[in-house]
């Protein structure tokens, strides 16, 4: 007689063995009695086993996009273990379900574990992005904005909390969001986060700021500015990025190459073409990858071999 799948899953997790792929796939889109049985299993598992299972499910879903484990992720949002809650927050946020918005806002404010609160704030970035791109009701966008601004300025908030709040806020293209990014850019402890936020904000008002940061003395800031320029995808930043292809710092050079592939255009193509024959193996490979990205962006149906 075949093993009950839940008994098998409990056994292999307890033994720290690898669950069969078919076993994990059977947990996709659970409903009715199957979901009720799984909930009983979940309560029997230890915290380490629950965390392991979430990790296995996340990997399986990455390998097979048809699989849907959302109900399991949602079930784990109020788990008694903080590690499990943190994992569940990040996994469930990938769908940015508006019916869970109140849960995320509550966790960001009230969870007893700081890491979980920060995870909730970071996950709210999926919600602000969805609210912006999918044109959610104005009232919902305003709730998100108000909550994130409150966390950004909350008395006694640590740096990780403020960073998470600013980055999630950045997806909203509102006057308040722009103001908060500009104010953060003037603060030494948030300057790097503000540069990243400029990229997420995707408005051309940040072009002068990013061009200036690409010339900064600190390599870390130049690399962040190069990454942010790629998110803006504005060809006006191509000259500044091309200038960074000779940067003394390898991370800056790599970031500039990748961003040129994202932005595209004739000048970006010409610069990447030159570095595809570089003597530097890493630069050459990065330029080839960026050129493939550029070609795909111009015509996704093209499949041209790179010489």
LUMPA-169616 format. One record per residue (C-alpha): x, y, z. Coordinates in pm, whole numbers. Layout:
N
<node <X Y Z>> ...
END
This chain:
307
<node <0 0 0>> <node <140 339 -97>> <node <240 576 181>> <node <13 863 267>> <node <186 1164 105>> <node <169 1368 424>> <node <316 1088 630>> <node <594 1051 376>> <node <660 1423 379>> <node <671 1431 759>> <node <910 1137 763>> <node <1157 1273 507>> <node <1160 1619 662>> <node <1220 1472 1007>> <node <1507 1267 863>> <node <1643 1574 679>> <node <1609 1394 350>> <node <1521 1542 11>> <node <1147 1517 -65>> <node <1054 1367 -400>> <node <964 1624 -664>> <node <626 1461 -713>> <node <560 1492 -341>> <node <623 1864 -343>> <node <417 1908 -659>> <node <121 1740 -485>> <node <111 2038 -247>> <node <36 2283 -528>> <node <-300 2465 -513>> <node <-429 2276 -209>> <node <-800 2296 -146>> <node <-1072 2131 61>> <node <-981 1813 246>> <node <-627 1814 109>> <node <-567 2158 255>> <node <-718 2056 588>> <node <-491 1752 603>> <node <-190 1964 521>> <node <-273 2204 804>> <node <-269 1914 1048>> <node <70 1810 913>> <node <200 2166 943>> <node <115 2171 1313>> <node <304 1846 1370>> <node <622 1968 1202>> <node <895 2135 1401>> <node <1001 2490 1324>> <node <1315 2380 1137>> <node <1110 2136 930>> <node <853 2403 845>> <node <1128 2640 734>> <node <1291 2366 529>> <node <962 2284 360>> <node <904 2649 265>> <node <1249 2660 111>> <node <1187 2342 -87>> <node <854 2471 -213>> <node <1004 2804 -318>> <node <1274 2623 -515>> <node <1020 2392 -679>> <node <806 2691 -780>> <node <1110 2856 -937>> <node <1178 2543 -1140>> <node <814 2498 -1244>> <node <612 2819 -1276>> <node <284 2626 -1290>> <node <314 2527 -926>> <node <119 2741 -679>> <node <199 2720 -309>> <node <43 3051 -209>> <node <-203 2900 41>> <node <88 2740 226>> <node <285 3063 233>> <node <-21 3248 360>> <node <-76 2985 628>> <node <277 3046 756>> <node <243 3424 790>> <node <138 3393 1154>> <node <363 3100 1238>> <node <495 3077 1591>> <node <855 3075 1466>> <node <1006 3406 1353>> <node <1225 3247 1083>> <node <923 3079 928>> <node <723 3403 942>> <node <1004 3593 772>> <node <1029 3336 492>> <node <653 3331 444>> <node <635 3709 423>> <node <886 3718 141>> <node <730 3427 -50>> <node <367 3536 -23>> <node <457 3892 -126>> <node <552 3773 -473>> <node <181 3779 -561>> <node <109 4106 -378>> <node <-244 3996 -293>> <node <-439 4302 -187>> <node <-641 4095 60>> <node <-320 4044 262>> <node <-220 4410 268>> <node <-360 4463 617>> <node <-162 4163 739>> <node <163 4304 603>> <node <97 4647 747>> <node <17 4497 1086>> <node <327 4276 1088>> <node <549 4570 992>> <node <422 4757 1298>> <node <352 4493 1559>> <node <555 4177 1513>> <node <776 4118 1820>> <node <1077 4028 1606>> <node <1267 4315 1440>> <node <1384 4100 1148>> <node <1026 4003 1072>> <node <912 4365 1084>> <node <1188 4461 840>> <node <1097 4168 614>> <node <738 4293 606>> <node <853 4643 513>> <node <1076 4506 238>> <node <792 4287 111>> <node <565 4591 92>> <node <779 4691 -206>> <node <588 4428 -404>> <node <267 4602 -299>> <node <380 4954 -388>> <node <504 4830 -724>> <node <173 4660 -793>> <node <-21 4962 -669>> <node <174 5185 -909>> <node <181 4964 -1218>> <node <-165 4814 -1183>> <node <-329 5143 -1084>> <node <-472 5028 -753>> <node <-734 5258 -592>> <node <-590 5589 -483>> <node <-694 5525 -125>> <node <-485 5207 -111>> <node <-181 5384 -252>> <node <-220 5659 6>> <node <-240 5402 288>> <node <80 5241 170>> <node <255 5575 135>> <node <146 5695 479>> <node <251 5371 650>> <node <595 5365 488>> <node <662 5732 559>> <node <563 5673 921>> <node <814 5388 954>> <node <1082 5592 778>> <node <1050 5871 1036>> <node <949 5671 1342>> <node <1140 5780 1651>> <node <1406 5528 1739>> <node <1378 5336 1412>> <node <1699 5154 1327>> <node <1878 5193 995>> <node <1750 4864 846>> <node <1392 4972 914>> <node <1442 5311 755>> <node <1618 5161 453>> <node <1340 4908 397>> <node <1070 5173 427>> <node <1242 5408 181>> <node <1306 5140 -80>> <node <946 5018 -70>> <node <816 5373 -82>> <node <1031 5445 -388>> <node <810 5246 -626>> <node <535 5506 -579>> <node <586 5797 -819>> <node <427 6058 -596>> <node <547 6402 -484>> <node <589 6269 -128>> <node <801 5979 -247>> <node <1027 6215 -443>> <node <1061 6442 -141>> <node <1156 6155 88>> <node <1417 6026 -155>> <node <1570 6373 -188>> <node <1578 6421 188>> <node <1734 6077 238>> <node <1997 6156 -25>> <node <2119 6439 198>> <node <2166 6207 497>> <node <2500 6023 509>> <node <2351 5704 653>> <node <2079 5687 386>> <node <2262 5825 84>> <node <2335 5483 -66>> <node <1976 5371 -11>> <node <1849 5691 -174>> <node <2056 5619 -485>> <node <1900 5273 -510>> <node <1559 5432 -451>> <node <1612 5666 -745>> <node <1640 5365 -973>> <node <1326 5210 -833>> <node <1138 5537 -869>> <node <1203 5531 -1246>> <node <1153 5904 -1304>> <node <1383 6111 -1524>> <node <1411 6375 -1251>> <node <1689 6157 -1107>> <node <1911 6170 -1416>> <node <2125 6464 -1295>> <node <2164 6309 -950>> <node <2269 5970 -1088>> <node <2508 6127 -1338>> <node <2673 6311 -1049>> <node <2690 5997 -834>> <node <2860 5812 -1119>> <node <3151 6054 -1066>> <node <3168 6015 -687>> <node <3495 5924 -515>> <node <3338 5620 -345>> <node <3327 5312 -565>> <node <3027 5167 -381>> <node <2820 5474 -464>> <node <2932 5472 -827>> <node <2827 5108 -856>> <node <2488 5179 -699>> <node <2439 5473 -937>> <node <2526 5253 -1234>> <node <2269 4994 -1123>> <node <2007 5263 -1071>> <node <2077 5407 -1416>> <node <1996 5069 -1565>> <node <1661 5067 -1388>> <node <1576 5408 -1534>> <node <1658 5279 -1884>> <node <1710 5633 -2012>> <node <1961 5681 -2297>> <node <2063 6019 -2157>> <node <2264 5827 -1896>> <node <2456 5624 -2154>> <node <2752 5867 -2185>> <node <2804 5867 -1809>> <node <2792 5488 -1803>> <node <3031 5454 -2096>> <node <3277 5669 -1903>> <node <3262 5416 -1618>> <node <3373 5128 -1841>> <node <3728 5233 -1762>> <node <3658 5272 -1390>> <node <3933 5157 -1156>> <node <3682 4944 -964>> <node <3567 4617 -1121>> <node <3223 4624 -959>> <node <3156 4966 -1111>> <node <3268 4847 -1453>> <node <3043 4541 -1433>> <node <2745 4745 -1319>> <node <2796 4990 -1606>> <node <2812 4709 -1860>> <node <2495 4547 -1732>> <node <2308 4877 -1732>> <node <2413 4957 -2087>> <node <2254 4630 -2192>> <node <1932 4727 -2016>> <node <1920 5078 -2162>> <node <2018 4987 -2518>> <node <2051 5222 -2811>> <node <2324 5267 -3070>> <node <2580 5423 -2834>> <node <2536 5146 -2577>> <node <2564 4886 -2851>> <node <2886 5039 -2981>> <node <3044 5047 -2636>> <node <2948 4689 -2560>> <node <3074 4572 -2898>> <node <3416 4710 -2818>> <node <3435 4530 -2484>> <node <3315 4199 -2628>> <node <3674 4161 -2751>> <node <3840 4274 -2430>> <node <4142 4088 -2301>> <node <3975 4091 -1960>> <node <3784 3762 -1948>> <node <3523 3886 -1699>> <node <3462 4209 -1890>> <node <3431 4020 -2217>> <node <3175 3776 -2076>> <node <2979 4056 -1910>> <node <2971 4255 -2234>> <node <2844 3952 -2426>> <node <2567 3896 -2170>> <node <2473 4264 -2181>> <node <2463 4259 -2560>> <node <2226 3963 -2550>> <node <2004 4159 -2313>> <node <2018 4460 -2545>> <node <1925 4252 -2851>> <node <1639 4083 -2667>> <node <1511 4422 -2557>> <node <1513 4557 -2911>> <node <1354 4247 -3065>> <node <1261 3955 -2835>> <node <1210 3731 -3139>> <node <1567 3767 -3257>> <node <1818 3498 -3178>> <node <2143 3612 -3327>> <node <2470 3435 -3242>> <node <2736 3664 -3102>> <node <3072 3650 -3279>> 
END
